[in-house]
Amino acid sequence: MGSSGSKNINFNPDEDIPSLKEKVFLSILEFSKHGPKEIWLGARSKTKADEAIADIKAQVSKAPPIKFLQMDLGSPLPNQQSDRLDILLLNAGIMSVPAGTTDNGYEVQFGTNHMGHAFLAKLLLPTMLNTAEEPSSDVRVTIHASAAHQYTPNEGILFDTLKNEAEKLSTITRYGQSKLANALYAKELARRHPQLTTSSIQPGLVTTNLANAMSDNSWIMRIAWKITTAFIGVDVPTGTLNQLWASTSNNVISGRYYGPLGRTGLGKPHTTDAALAKKL
């Protein structure tokens, strides 16, 4: 793939996303406008998934078949249901929730935000590698990280906190570890499987309900969140651009961490730590 510098780039999803004809992926509204063969929408709630599917079909008259795939990244994952996968977007997550563990015994944020995605990618990897062998294929894995990866210990990741509730760490530090893990996993996946284009991205400070738990935990954090989002927050359509760009642009370098939009050099040094990525 080509290169991407430290300056913002121009990217219009309607014009710059190439044809996705015959491609299969887990995705969102914008990709449905470009003719993919089918879309798999992974979600915990069928009701919410059905609402999202109905909304996409209402906005895109020629939307492809959109299939619901029920999953909870904190629990065992579903079996493979397609023989092709061109674009895998790993973007589900939780933020700054109270201490706890997943069904598999991992710290709840690390287990959901990283391990759940890693397990899903491992499950789908044979399908993606088979797809990558086909002529003119361009298989992408785009992992939704966060600028909050900066809120991690000096060591980057404290491995003795990953299989328990990690109560000695603040909730934002636990979240930061999970987001650093996303970036490191993308780097290691790119090293092991160069036939895939794998990247991690941060979307900017998007004004969604992701931080509801954080806001509920402290009135100080609630006020700080509102002030910060008021000045530098972006809406959801803007927040999706980096993910769309990383999943389709020819300028993506596999293994890189990208800030919005397509900017490099914004990650903490740990995001490029090959030894830490391999250990993870």
N, C-alpha and C positions, 0 to 999 in steps of 0.2 A: 504494500500500500504506500501512498505518498506521505508527505510530511504535513505537519500542522504547527504553526508557530504560536507565540504567546499573545498575539493580537486577536481580537474578535474577528469572526468571519461572517460573511453574509450567507444566510440559509433560509430559504422559503420552502416549507414542506410541500406545498402544492406544486411547486415547480422543480424542486431539487431532488425529491425522492424519485428514483428511477422506477420503471415498471417492475412490479412484483408478481407478474403473471406466473402461475404454476408454483409459487412459493408458499410454504406453510410455516406459520409461526404463532407464538403467543404475543398478542399485541393490543393496540388501542385504536382510537378513532382514525387518526391520520393515515395509518397504513392501509386501512380498509378502502381508502380512496384510490389506491394504486393497483388494483386488480390481483391481489393474491388469490391463490387457490382456496385457502381456508384459514381461519383464525381460531385458535384455542384460547379461551379466556379462563384463566385460573383464578379462583376466588373461594373464600371460606363459605360465603352465603349464596345459595342459589337465587334467592330473591333479589339480592343486589346485582348479581351477575345478569339475571334476566332483565333488570331495569337498564343496565349498561348496554346490553345487546339491543334492546328496543330503541334506546337513544341513538346508537350508532346507525341502525337501520333507518331511523327517521331522518337522519342527517345525510346519509349516503344511500341514494336510491339503488345503486348497483353494488351494494355491499356483498362480499362473498359469504358463504356459510360460516356462521360463528357458533362454535361449540363450547359448551360449559364444561370445565374440568374442575371438579370440586377438590379443594386441597386446603390444608392448614399447615403452614411451614413449621409449626411447632410440634407436629404429629407425623406419624408414618404417611408416606406419600403414595399417590395412585400409580397404577401400572401404565406403561406406555400404550397409547391408543392411536398412533399414526406411524406410517413408515417413512415419513420425510419431515425434516425440520430445518428451515433456512435461517430463521432469526429467533433467538431466545432472549427475551427481556426479563431480567431478574430484578424486580422493582417493588415487591411487597415488603412490608416491614412494620415495626412498632418502634416507638420512641419514648425514652425516659419514663417507663412504667415502673411500678413498685417492684422490689426484689422478688424473684421467684425462679422457677426452673420449668423447662419444657417437659413434655411427656417422656422425652429421651434423656432427661437429667442434665441438660445444659442450662447455663445461665440464660434466662428467658430472652433477653435481647440478642445475645450472641447466637443462641440456638435458632431463633426465628430469622434474624436478619442475615446470618451467614450460613450456619449449618443446614438450615432448611433449603436455602438456595443451592448450596454445594451438593446436597443429596439429590435434589431435583436435576441439577446439571449432570451428575454422575449417571443418573437413571436414563437421561436423554442423550448422553454422549455417544453411544454406539449409533444411534439414528443420525445425529449430526455428522459424525465421521463418514458414515455411508453416503449421506447427502453431499458431503464435500468432495467425494470421489467422482461425482457426476460432472459432465462437461459444463463449463461456464457457471459453475456453482460459486457462491460467495456466502458462506455460512458465518453468521455473526452471533456472538454472545455479548450482550451489553448488560453490565451489572450496575445497579443504582447505588452508588456510594454517597458520601456526604462530606461537606466541609467540616462537619463535627468530628471527623477522624482526627482532627488536631487535638481534641480533648482526651488524649490518651496518656498513660504514664510514660516516663522517659524510655522505658524498655520497649514501648510500642504496644505489646500485648502481654499481660500477666497470665501465663498459661495455667497457673494454679487457681485462677478465678473462673475458669470456663466450665467446670463440672460441678458447680454449686451456685448458691444465690449471690455470691460475691458482694455481700453486704458491706464489706470494708471499703468498697468503691462507691462513689456517688452515682446516681442514676445516669447522669450525662456522660460520665467516664465509661460506664458499661456500654452505653450507646456508641460512644466514640470507638471503643474496641471493636464492636461489631462492624462499624463502617470502615475502619482500617482493614479489617479482615476481608471485606468486599474487594477493596483495591488490591490487596496482596493476592487474593485468590485469582483475580483476573490476570495478574502478572504471571502467576505460576501456571495457570491454564494455558496461557499463550506460549509459555516456554515448552510445555509438554506436548502441545498440539498446534504446531505452527500452521496447519492446514485450515485452522479456524481463525477468524479475526475477533479477538476478545479484548474488551476494554471496560474500564470502570469510569463512571461519570458522576459529577455532582450537578444538580439542576439549578442551583441558586436557592434562595430562601423562598420556597413556594408556600403560599397562604392556603394550606389545606388543614384538615383536622388531625393530622399526624401528631401534633404536639399537644393534643387535648390532655393527655395524662400528665404531661409536664406542667401544664398550666394549672391543673387541679391540685397538684402537690404543694404549691407555694404561691401566695399572692404576689411575692416579689418576682418570681419567675413569670407569673402571668402578666404582670405589668411590663416587665422587660421584654417579653415576647411580643406584646402588642406594640410597644414603641419601636422595636427593631423591625418588625414586619411592615409597620407604617412607613418607614423610611427606605428600606431596601428590599422589601418583599416583592415577589412577582406573582402574577396570576398563573393558574394551572396551564393554559395554552403556552405561555412563555416558558414555564418550567419543564415542559415536555420537549422543547426544541433540542437540547443537548443529547437526549436519549435518541431522538429520531435521527439526528445528524450522525451519531456514533454508529447507528445501526445500518446506515445506508451510504455514507460518504466514502469516496475513494481515498480521502486524505487521512483516514484513521490508521494509526500505527498500533499493531497488536501489542497488548500488554501495558499500554499507557493509561494514565489517569488524566481525565479531561475535566476542566472546569468549564463553565458556560462562557461563550459558545465555542467549543473546540479549542480552548486555551490549555496549554501545557505549562508546567512549572509552578502550579498552584498547590501541589500536594506537599504534605509533611515529608521530610526525608525518608521516613519509614515506608512510604508507599513504593519506593524503589529498592527496598532492601531484599535482595534475592534470597539471602540466607533465611530471613524471617518468613518470607513467602513459602519457601520450601519446607520449613519447620511446621508451618501452619497446615 
